[in-house]
Amino acid sequence: MQAALAQAEQALYLSNPNPRVGCVLVQNGQIIAQGHTQQVGSHHAEVMAIKNARAKGFDTAGSTAYVTLEPCNHFGRTPPCSEAFIAAGISRVVAAMQDPNPQVSGKGFARLQQAGIKVQSGLLEDEARDLNIGFIKRMTTGLPWLRLKVAASLDGRTALPNGQSQWITSEKAREDGHHFRASACAVMSGIGTILADDPSLNVRAVTTLRQPQRIVMDSRLRTPESSKIFTSEGGKVTLIYSHRNSEREAKLSAAGAQLLYVPRQVNDENYLHSILKELASKHINEIHLEAGAKLNASFLTAGLVDELLIYLAPLLLGEGPAIAALPESASLQSAQRFNLHSISCVGEDARIILRARPS
């Protein structure tokens, strides 16, 4: 199963919005073939492993398949993987976890058992869940996984008072951040960041066949048509707005933007939740948020941030903008808290990953 998980990791930049799945075929205690999920519309991990075995001249009959997610049993863009296993003569399937997709959940296992294949599930499930944390959240809650990424000094400043922020962290930290961009379905920012920094919001520091979507929260459609998000290579650009303006809508559509109108009522506390729900309905599993203090605070205050990805540089800046412009906490007990997930060194910087505490 460790080998299957390693295969699934190879789909991190590739398979969105499909889950990252790895499959390994074993005979007489030896791995004979392996595969991972390809881009949307192409083969799933199970089929790739079967094809790999046949390409190497192995007969798959009687093999045990180790797969990181329950094989599907429905026709989507591709035929059911459960039927591929049956046709290949697989005798036993060991899965890391059941698929949370209601179209699949339990049905793939049932079909395999109906065909006389032995089925086990739960081996290294935690590791498998972590690989598909966004897909699982979307399938179980109807919302995407939201990761908030910041680069800051030890005293929590993201820039100098004059706005200069390039570069607080090292090149290695910036490259590492692009790994998280590449694994997300979408990179999101706010209009303030677009106007101040004119970012491309694409993946440049790692090699990827699939660029994530680029999403900008731009309530009044102030994004300039000359912005780098339109002129640079990358995924499609979606502007989320709440104020109608036919002239700006026409100009931005001509520039290449896809416009998503989400109306907002005065003091609508559920507005951001509605936006995330709408994005999840468009098959977005995981959002990588790189924004300013104001938008960061809005998502944090709404309780919608699942993960904090913080790169801390070994320096002190003193004054400057903070990670998030949060309101003052009445007490330490009322402060928003996260669980520490991991700490590691990336170049000369520290990478800290924290996750929201279960409600």
Disulfide bonds with the S-S distance in Angstrom:
none
